[in-house]
Amino acid sequence: MSLEAGLLEILACPACHSPLKEEDIELICTGQDCGLAYPVRDGIPVLLVDEARRPA
Ligand SMILES: [Zn+2]
């Protein structure tokens, strides 16, 4: 499943406002000190810090 072209460019991490990168079924924050992974459900990115997976 891939997000619409161009969508990633307008998405930013709600926690630190860094760009996101698509990885499998998640959107990973590229912020060096953040790195939260946001789930994508039915093609809809869930950009909520409460729903994000913390980096290991
Ligand atoms: Zn972030």
N, CA, C, O and the ligand as a Tripos MOL2 file, in Angstrom:
@<TRIPOS>MOLECULE
protein
  225   223    57     0     0
PROTEIN
NO_CHARGES

@<TRIPOS>ATOM
      1 N           0.8500   -1.1960    0.0000 N.3       1 MET1
      2 CA          0.0000    0.0000    0.0000 C.3       1 MET1
      3 C           0.8850    1.2460    0.0000 C.2       1 MET1
      4 O           1.7820    1.3760    0.8340 O.2       1 MET1
      5 N           0.6390    2.1270   -0.9050 N.am      2 SER2
      6 CA          1.4630    3.3320   -0.9810 C.3       2 SER2
      7 C           0.5660    4.5580   -0.9110 C.2       2 SER2
      8 O          -0.5370    4.5820   -1.4580 O.2       2 SER2
      9 N           1.0510    5.5360   -0.2480 N.am      3 LEU3
     10 CA          0.2810    6.7630   -0.1230 C.3       3 LEU3
     11 C           0.3060    7.5320   -1.4340 C.2       3 LEU3
     12 O           1.1870    7.3390   -2.2720 O.2       3 LEU3
     13 N          -0.6590    8.3880   -1.5880 N.am      4 GLU4
     14 CA         -0.7210    9.2160   -2.7740 C.3       4 GLU4
     15 C           0.5620   10.0120   -2.9520 C.2       4 GLU4
     16 O           1.1300   10.5420   -1.9970 O.2       4 GLU4
     17 N           0.9970   10.0780   -4.1920 N.am      5 ALA5
     18 CA          2.1980   10.8600   -4.4710 C.3       5 ALA5
     19 C           1.9750   12.3020   -4.0350 C.2       5 ALA5
     20 O           0.9290   12.8950   -4.3000 O.2       5 ALA5
     21 N           2.9600   12.8400   -3.3740 N.am      6 GLY6
     22 CA          2.8580   14.2280   -2.9350 C.3       6 GLY6
     23 C           2.3310   14.3670   -1.5260 C.2       6 GLY6
     24 O           2.5500   15.3840   -0.8690 O.2       6 GLY6
     25 N           1.6290   13.3370   -1.0610 N.am      7 LEU7
     26 CA          1.0640   13.4470    0.2860 C.3       7 LEU7
     27 C           2.1590   13.5050    1.3400 C.2       7 LEU7
     28 O           2.0840   14.2830    2.2910 O.2       7 LEU7
     29 N           3.1690   12.6760    1.1610 N.am      8 LEU8
     30 CA          4.2540   12.6540    2.1400 C.3       8 LEU8
     31 C           4.9110   14.0190    2.2830 C.2       8 LEU8
     32 O           5.3710   14.3970    3.3600 O.2       8 LEU8
     33 N           4.9440   14.7420    1.1880 N.am      9 GLU9
     34 CA          5.6530   16.0280    1.2210 C.3       9 GLU9
     35 C           4.9690   17.0420    2.1170 C.2       9 GLU9
     36 O           5.6110   17.9660    2.6160 O.2       9 GLU9
     37 N           3.6740   16.8760    2.3250 N.am     10 ILE10
     38 CA          2.9690   17.8610    3.1420 C.3      10 ILE10
     39 C           2.7540   17.3680    4.5640 C.2      10 ILE10
     40 O           2.2300   18.0920    5.4110 O.2      10 ILE10
     41 N           3.1640   16.1270    4.8190 N.am     11 LEU11
     42 CA          2.9920   15.5870    6.1630 C.3      11 LEU11
     43 C           4.2280   15.8730    7.0120 C.2      11 LEU11
     44 O           5.3580   15.8130    6.5270 O.2      11 LEU11
     45 N           4.0020   16.1770    8.2570 N.am     12 ALA12
     46 CA          5.1030   16.3910    9.1780 C.3      12 ALA12
     47 C           4.7460   15.7750   10.5200 C.2      12 ALA12
     48 O           3.5730   15.6520   10.8740 O.2      12 ALA12
     49 N           5.7580   15.3980   11.2430 N.am     13 CYS13
     50 CA          5.5650   14.8310   12.5690 C.3      13 CYS13
     51 C           4.8980   15.8710   13.4730 C.2      13 CYS13
     52 O           5.4000   16.9900   13.5850 O.2      13 CYS13
     53 N           3.7840   15.5310   14.1150 N.am     14 PRO14
     54 CA          3.1050   16.4840   14.9960 C.3      14 PRO14
     55 C           3.9080   16.7860   16.2610 C.2      14 PRO14
     56 O           3.6670   17.7920   16.9280 O.2      14 PRO14
     57 N           4.8520   15.9220   16.5860 N.am     15 ALA15
     58 CA          5.6320   16.1200   17.8120 C.3      15 ALA15
     59 C           6.7920   17.0800   17.5780 C.2      15 ALA15
     60 O           7.0650   17.9380   18.4180 O.2      15 ALA15
     61 N           7.4770   16.9430   16.4400 N.am     16 CYS16
     62 CA          8.6770   17.7530   16.2310 C.3      16 CYS16
     63 C           8.6980   18.4500   14.8690 C.2      16 CYS16
     64 O           9.6290   19.2000   14.5730 O.2      16 CYS16
     65 N           7.6740   18.2070   14.0330 N.am     17 HIS17
     66 CA          7.5310   18.8850   12.7390 C.3      17 HIS17
     67 C           8.6090   18.5150   11.7310 C.2      17 HIS17
     68 O           8.8410   19.2450   10.7680 O.2      17 HIS17
     69 N           9.2700   17.3790   11.9530 N.am     18 SER18
     70 CA         10.2220   16.8920   10.9600 C.3      18 SER18
     71 C           9.4570   16.1620    9.8530 C.2      18 SER18
     72 O           8.3280   15.7210   10.0650 O.2      18 SER18
     73 N          10.0750   16.0360    8.6680 N.am     19 PRO19
     74 CA          9.4450   15.2620    7.5930 C.3      19 PRO19
     75 C           9.2930   13.7960    7.9980 C.2      19 PRO19
     76 O          10.0070   13.2960    8.8670 O.2      19 PRO19
     77 N           8.3460   13.1250    7.3470 N.am     20 LEU20
     78 CA          8.1090   11.7100    7.5900 C.3      20 LEU20
     79 C           8.5260   10.9120    6.3690 C.2      20 LEU20
     80 O           8.4740   11.4000    5.2400 O.2      20 LEU20
     81 N           8.9430    9.6750    6.6140 N.am     21 LYS21
     82 CA          9.2210    8.7860    5.4930 C.3      21 LYS21
     83 C           8.3520    7.5460    5.6220 C.2      21 LYS21
     84 O           8.0910    7.0550    6.7200 O.2      21 LYS21
     85 N           7.9050    7.0450    4.4530 N.am     22 GLU22
     86 CA          7.0320    5.8830    4.4530 C.3      22 GLU22
     87 C           7.8620    4.6260    4.5550 C.2      22 GLU22
     88 O           8.8480    4.4540    3.8380 O.2      22 GLU22
     89 N           7.4590    3.7580    5.4450 N.am     23 GLU23
     90 CA          8.1810    2.5090    5.6240 C.3      23 GLU23
     91 C           7.1700    1.4200    5.9420 C.2      23 GLU23
     92 O           6.5650    1.4090    7.0140 O.2      23 GLU23
     93 N           6.9930    0.4940    4.9860 N.am     24 ASP24
     94 CA          5.9710   -0.5440    5.1410 C.3      24 ASP24
     95 C           4.6220    0.1010    5.4330 C.2      24 ASP24
     96 O           4.1130    0.8670    4.6150 O.2      24 ASP24
     97 N           4.0420   -0.1970    6.5810 N.am     25 ILE25
     98 CA          2.7090    0.3420    6.8860 C.3      25 ILE25
     99 C           2.7870    1.4500    7.9180 C.2      25 ILE25
    100 O           1.8070    1.7490    8.6000 O.2      25 ILE25
    101 N           3.9610    2.0570    8.0270 N.am     26 GLU26
    102 CA          4.1070    3.1230    9.0060 C.3      26 GLU26
    103 C           4.7260    4.3470    8.3530 C.2      26 GLU26
    104 O           5.3280    4.2710    7.2830 O.2      26 GLU26
    105 N           4.5610    5.4670    9.0230 N.am     27 LEU27
    106 CA          5.2870    6.6770    8.6510 C.3      27 LEU27
    107 C           6.2690    6.9670    9.7730 C.2      27 LEU27
    108 O           5.8850    7.1510   10.9280 O.2      27 LEU27
    109 N           7.5410    7.0020    9.4080 N.am     28 ILE28
    110 CA          8.5830    7.1610   10.4080 C.3      28 ILE28
    111 C           9.0670    8.6080   10.4020 C.2      28 ILE28
    112 O           9.3840    9.1660    9.3520 O.2      28 ILE28
    113 N           9.1180    9.2000   11.5780 N.am     29 CYS29
    114 CA          9.6330   10.5530   11.7040 C.3      29 CYS29
    115 C          11.1460   10.5320   11.4680 C.2      29 CYS29
    116 O          11.8540    9.6570   11.9670 O.2      29 CYS29
    117 N          11.6240   11.5120   10.6970 N.am     30 THR30
    118 CA         13.0540   11.5680   10.4010 C.3      30 THR30
    119 C          13.8030   12.4430   11.3980 C.2      30 THR30
    120 O          15.0130   12.6290   11.2640 O.2      30 THR30
    121 N          13.1160   12.9750   12.3810 N.am     31 GLY31
    122 CA         13.7790   13.7840   13.3970 C.3      31 GLY31
    123 C          14.7730   12.9530   14.1960 C.2      31 GLY31
    124 O          14.4460   11.8610   14.6600 O.2      31 GLY31
    125 N          15.9640   13.4610   14.3520 N.am     32 GLN32
    126 CA         17.0300   12.6770   14.9810 C.3      32 GLN32
    127 C          16.7040   12.2750   16.4140 C.2      32 GLN32
    128 O          17.0350   11.1690   16.8410 O.2      32 GLN32
    129 N          16.0710   13.1490   17.1410 N.am     33 ASP33
    130 CA         15.7900   12.8580   18.5400 C.3      33 ASP33
    131 C          14.3540   12.4030   18.7590 C.2      33 ASP33
    132 O          13.9020   12.2810   19.8970 O.2      33 ASP33
    133 N          13.6420   12.1540   17.6710 N.am     34 CYS34
    134 CA         12.2270   11.8090   17.7830 C.3      34 CYS34
    135 C          12.0100   10.3790   17.3030 C.2      34 CYS34
    136 O          11.9390    9.4550   18.1140 O.2      34 CYS34
    137 N          11.9040   10.1920   15.9820 N.am     35 GLY35
    138 CA         11.8260    8.8520   15.4200 C.3      35 GLY35
    139 C          10.5340    8.1100   15.6900 C.2      35 GLY35
    140 O          10.4980    6.8850   15.5710 O.2      35 GLY35
    141 N           9.4770    8.8100   16.0490 N.am     36 LEU36
    142 CA          8.2000    8.1520   16.2760 C.3      36 LEU36
    143 C           7.6890    7.5220   14.9830 C.2      36 LEU36
    144 O           7.9120    8.0520   13.8940 O.2      36 LEU36
    145 N           7.0020    6.3870   15.1140 N.am     37 ALA37
    146 CA          6.4510    5.6800   13.9590 C.3      37 ALA37
    147 C           4.9270    5.7560   14.0240 C.2      37 ALA37
    148 O           4.3050    5.2530   14.9590 O.2      37 ALA37
    149 N           4.3410    6.3930   13.0170 N.am     38 TYR38
    150 CA          2.8920    6.5670   12.9830 C.3      38 TYR38
    151 C           2.2460    5.4980   12.1210 C.2      38 TYR38
    152 O           2.7300    5.2180   11.0240 O.2      38 TYR38
    153 N           1.1710    4.9010   12.5910 N.am     39 PRO39
    154 CA          0.5040    3.8610   11.8020 C.3      39 PRO39
    155 C          -0.2610    4.4510   10.6290 C.2      39 PRO39
    156 O          -0.6910    5.6040   10.6690 O.2      39 PRO39
    157 N          -0.4260    3.6430    9.5760 N.am     40 VAL40
    158 CA         -1.2880    4.0030    8.4510 C.3      40 VAL40
    159 C          -2.4180    2.9820    8.4310 C.2      40 VAL40
    160 O          -2.1890    1.7880    8.2410 O.2      40 VAL40
    161 N          -3.6340    3.4660    8.6290 N.am     41 ARG41
    162 CA         -4.7840    2.5630    8.6820 C.3      41 ARG41
    163 C          -5.6800    2.8030    7.4800 C.2      41 ARG41
    164 O          -6.1900    3.9050    7.2760 O.2      41 ARG41
    165 N          -5.8640    1.7520    6.6860 N.am     42 ASP42
    166 CA         -6.6930    1.8550    5.4790 C.3      42 ASP42
    167 C          -6.2350    3.0040    4.5990 C.2      42 ASP42
    168 O          -7.0500    3.6970    3.9900 O.2      42 ASP42
    169 N          -4.9200    3.2000    4.5360 N.am     43 GLY43
    170 CA         -4.3660    4.2410    3.6710 C.3      43 GLY43
    171 C          -4.3900    5.6260    4.2760 C.2      43 GLY43
    172 O          -3.9660    6.5880    3.6350 O.2      43 GLY43
    173 N          -4.8780    5.7440    5.4960 N.am     44 ILE44
    174 CA         -4.9630    7.0520    6.1500 C.3      44 ILE44
    175 C          -3.8920    7.1350    7.2280 C.2      44 ILE44
    176 O          -3.9160    6.3550    8.1800 O.2      44 ILE44
    177 N          -2.9640    8.0560    7.0980 N.am     45 PRO45
    178 CA         -1.9550    8.2160    8.1490 C.3      45 PRO45
    179 C          -2.5920    8.7180    9.4430 C.2      45 PRO45
    180 O          -3.3790    9.6640    9.4390 O.2      45 PRO45
    181 N          -2.2370    8.0700   10.5430 N.am     46 VAL46
    182 CA         -2.7590    8.4780   11.8480 C.3      46 VAL46
    183 C          -1.6510    9.2490   12.5540 C.2      46 VAL46
    184 O          -0.7920    8.6740   13.2220 O.2      46 VAL46
    185 N          -1.6980   10.5550   12.3860 N.am     47 LEU47
    186 CA         -0.6100   11.3820   12.9230 C.3      47 LEU47
    187 C          -0.9680   11.8880   14.3130 C.2      47 LEU47
    188 O          -1.1510   13.0840   14.5360 O.2      47 LEU47
    189 N          -1.0600   10.9550   15.2250 N.am     48 LEU48
    190 CA         -1.3420   11.2860   16.6140 C.3      48 LEU48
    191 C          -0.2080   10.7420   17.4690 C.2      48 LEU48
    192 O           0.1480    9.5680   17.3690 O.2      48 LEU48
    193 N           0.3500   11.5890   18.2990 N.am     49 VAL49
    194 CA          1.4660   11.1510   19.1460 C.3      49 VAL49
    195 C           1.0300    9.9990   20.0450 C.2      49 VAL49
    196 O           1.8160    9.0930   20.3220 O.2      49 VAL49
    197 N          -0.2210   10.0320   20.5000 N.am     50 ASP50
    198 CA         -0.7230    8.9680   21.3660 C.3      50 ASP50
    199 C          -0.7810    7.6140   20.6580 C.2      50 ASP50
    200 O          -0.7090    6.5670   21.3020 O.2      50 ASP50
    201 N          -0.9110    7.6420   19.3280 N.am     51 GLU51
    202 CA         -1.0120    6.3980   18.5480 C.3      51 GLU51
    203 C           0.3370    5.9510   18.0340 C.2      51 GLU51
    204 O           0.4550    4.8410   17.5150 O.2      51 GLU51
    205 N           1.3500    6.7720   18.1600 N.am     52 ALA52
    206 CA          2.6410    6.4720   17.5650 C.3      52 ALA52
    207 C           3.4030    5.4460   18.3780 C.2      52 ALA52
    208 O           3.2680    5.3410   19.5970 O.2      52 ALA52
    209 N           4.2130    4.6900   17.6410 N.am     53 ARG53
    210 CA          5.0800    3.7100   18.2910 C.3      53 ARG53
    211 C           6.4120    4.3860   18.5890 C.2      53 ARG53
    212 O           7.0000    5.0430   17.7300 O.2      53 ARG53
    213 N           6.8690    4.2120   19.8070 N.am     54 ARG54
    214 CA          8.1380    4.8310   20.1820 C.3      54 ARG54
    215 C           9.3110    4.0370   19.6180 C.2      54 ARG54
    216 O           9.2420    2.8100   19.5360 O.2      54 ARG54
    217 N          10.3600    4.7030   19.2380 N.am     55 PRO55
    218 CA         11.5350    3.9710   18.7370 C.3      55 PRO55
    219 C          12.1470    3.1170   19.8460 C.2      55 PRO55
    220 O          12.0830    3.4620   21.0270 O.2      55 PRO55
    221 N          12.7290    2.0170   19.4460 N.am     56 ALA56
    222 CA         13.3320    1.1000   20.4150 C.3      56 ALA56
    223 C          14.5380    1.7480   21.0800 C.2      56 ALA56
    224 O          15.1810    1.1310   21.9280 O.2      56 ALA56
    225 ZN          9.0870   13.6220   15.2110 Zn       57 ZN57
@<TRIPOS>BOND
     1     1     2 1
     2     2     3 1
     3     3     4 2
     4     3     5 am
     5     5     6 1
     6     6     7 1
     7     7     8 2
     8     7     9 am
     9     9    10 1
    10    10    11 1
    11    11    12 2
    12    11    13 am
    13    13    14 1
    14    14    15 1
    15    15    16 2
    16    15    17 am
    17    17    18 1
    18    18    19 1
    19    19    20 2
    20    19    21 am
    21    21    22 1
    22    22    23 1
    23    23    24 2
    24    23    25 am
    25    25    26 1
    26    26    27 1
    27    27    28 2
    28    27    29 am
    29    29    30 1
    30    30    31 1
    31    31    32 2
    32    31    33 am
    33    33    34 1
    34    34    35 1
    35    35    36 2
    36    35    37 am
    37    37    38 1
    38    38    39 1
    39    39    40 2
    40    39    41 am
    41    41    42 1
    42    42    43 1
    43    43    44 2
    44    43    45 am
    45    45    46 1
    46    46    47 1
    47    47    48 2
    48    47    49 am
    49    49    50 1
    50    50    51 1
    51    51    52 2
    52    51    53 am
    53    53    54 1
    54    54    55 1
    55    55    56 2
    56    55    57 am
    57    57    58 1
    58    58    59 1
    59    59    60 2
    60    59    61 am
    61    61    62 1
    62    62    63 1
    63    63    64 2
    64    63    65 am
    65    65    66 1
    66    66    67 1
    67    67    68 2
    68    67    69 am
    69    69    70 1
    70    70    71 1
    71    71    72 2
    72    71    73 am
    73    73    74 1
    74    74    75 1
    75    75    76 2
    76    75    77 am
    77    77    78 1
    78    78    79 1
    79    79    80 2
    80    79    81 am
    81    81    82 1
    82    82    83 1
    83    83    84 2
    84    83    85 am
    85    85    86 1
    86    86    87 1
    87    87    88 2
    88    87    89 am
    89    89    90 1
    90    90    91 1
    91    91    92 2
    92    91    93 am
    93    93    94 1
    94    94    95 1
    95    95    96 2
    96    95    97 am
    97    97    98 1
    98    98    99 1
    99    99   100 2
   100    99   101 am
   101   101   102 1
   102   102   103 1
   103   103   104 2
   104   103   105 am
   105   105   106 1
   106   106   107 1
   107   107   108 2
   108   107   109 am
   109   109   110 1
   110   110   111 1
   111   111   112 2
   112   111   113 am
   113   113   114 1
   114   114   115 1
   115   115   116 2
   116   115   117 am
   117   117   118 1
   118   118   119 1
   119   119   120 2
   120   119   121 am
   121   121   122 1
   122   122   123 1
   123   123   124 2
   124   123   125 am
   125   125   126 1
   126   126   127 1
   127   127   128 2
   128   127   129 am
   129   129   130 1
   130   130   131 1
   131   131   132 2
   132   131   133 am
   133   133   134 1
   134   134   135 1
   135   135   136 2
   136   135   137 am
   137   137   138 1
   138   138   139 1
   139   139   140 2
   140   139   141 am
   141   141   142 1
   142   142   143 1
   143   143   144 2
   144   143   145 am
   145   145   146 1
   146   146   147 1
   147   147   148 2
   148   147   149 am
   149   149   150 1
   150   150   151 1
   151   151   152 2
   152   151   153 am
   153   153   154 1
   154   154   155 1
   155   155   156 2
   156   155   157 am
   157   157   158 1
   158   158   159 1
   159   159   160 2
   160   159   161 am
   161   161   162 1
   162   162   163 1
   163   163   164 2
   164   163   165 am
   165   165   166 1
   166   166   167 1
   167   167   168 2
   168   167   169 am
   169   169   170 1
   170   170   171 1
   171   171   172 2
   172   171   173 am
   173   173   174 1
   174   174   175 1
   175   175   176 2
   176   175   177 am
   177   177   178 1
   178   178   179 1
   179   179   180 2
   180   179   181 am
   181   181   182 1
   182   182   183 1
   183   183   184 2
   184   183   185 am
   185   185   186 1
   186   186   187 1
   187   187   188 2
   188   187   189 am
   189   189   190 1
   190   190   191 1
   191   191   192 2
   192   191   193 am
   193   193   194 1
   194   194   195 1
   195   195   196 2
   196   195   197 am
   197   197   198 1
   198   198   199 1
   199   199   200 2
   200   199   201 am
   201   201   202 1
   202   202   203 1
   203   203   204 2
   204   203   205 am
   205   205   206 1
   206   206   207 1
   207   207   208 2
   208   207   209 am
   209   209   210 1
   210   210   211 1
   211   211   212 2
   212   211   213 am
   213   213   214 1
   214   214   215 1
   215   215   216 2
   216   215   217 am
   217   217   218 1
   218   218   219 1
   219   219   220 2
   220   219   221 am
   221   221   222 1
   222   222   223 1
   223   223   224 2
@<TRIPOS>SUBSTRUCTURE
     1 MET1         2 RESIDUE 1 A MET
     2 SER2         6 RESIDUE 1 A SER
     3 LEU3        10 RESIDUE 1 A LEU
     4 GLU4        14 RESIDUE 1 A GLU
     5 ALA5        18 RESIDUE 1 A ALA
     6 GLY6        22 RESIDUE 1 A GLY
     7 LEU7        26 RESIDUE 1 A LEU
     8 LEU8        30 RESIDUE 1 A LEU
     9 GLU9        34 RESIDUE 1 A GLU
    10 ILE10       38 RESIDUE 1 A ILE
    11 LEU11       42 RESIDUE 1 A LEU
    12 ALA12       46 RESIDUE 1 A ALA
    13 CYS13       50 RESIDUE 1 A CYS
    14 PRO14       54 RESIDUE 1 A PRO
    15 ALA15       58 RESIDUE 1 A ALA
    16 CYS16       62 RESIDUE 1 A CYS
    17 HIS17       66 RESIDUE 1 A HIS
    18 SER18       70 RESIDUE 1 A SER
    19 PRO19       74 RESIDUE 1 A PRO
    20 LEU20       78 RESIDUE 1 A LEU
    21 LYS21       82 RESIDUE 1 A LYS
    22 GLU22       86 RESIDUE 1 A GLU
    23 GLU23       90 RESIDUE 1 A GLU
    24 ASP24       94 RESIDUE 1 A ASP
    25 ILE25       98 RESIDUE 1 A ILE
    26 GLU26      102 RESIDUE 1 A GLU
    27 LEU27      106 RESIDUE 1 A LEU
    28 ILE28      110 RESIDUE 1 A ILE
    29 CYS29      114 RESIDUE 1 A CYS
    30 THR30      118 RESIDUE 1 A THR
    31 GLY31      122 RESIDUE 1 A GLY
    32 GLN32      126 RESIDUE 1 A GLN
    33 ASP33      130 RESIDUE 1 A ASP
    34 CYS34      134 RESIDUE 1 A CYS
    35 GLY35      138 RESIDUE 1 A GLY
    36 LEU36      142 RESIDUE 1 A LEU
    37 ALA37      146 RESIDUE 1 A ALA
    38 TYR38      150 RESIDUE 1 A TYR
    39 PRO39      154 RESIDUE 1 A PRO
    40 VAL40      158 RESIDUE 1 A VAL
    41 ARG41      162 RESIDUE 1 A ARG
    42 ASP42      166 RESIDUE 1 A ASP
    43 GLY43      170 RESIDUE 1 A GLY
    44 ILE44      174 RESIDUE 1 A ILE
    45 PRO45      178 RESIDUE 1 A PRO
    46 VAL46      182 RESIDUE 1 A VAL
    47 LEU47      186 RESIDUE 1 A LEU
    48 LEU48      190 RESIDUE 1 A LEU
    49 VAL49      194 RESIDUE 1 A VAL
    50 ASP50      198 RESIDUE 1 A ASP
    51 GLU51      202 RESIDUE 1 A GLU
    52 ALA52      206 RESIDUE 1 A ALA
    53 ARG53      210 RESIDUE 1 A ARG
    54 ARG54      214 RESIDUE 1 A ARG
    55 PRO55      218 RESIDUE 1 A PRO
    56 ALA56      222 RESIDUE 1 A ALA
    57 ZN57       225 GROUP 0 **** ****
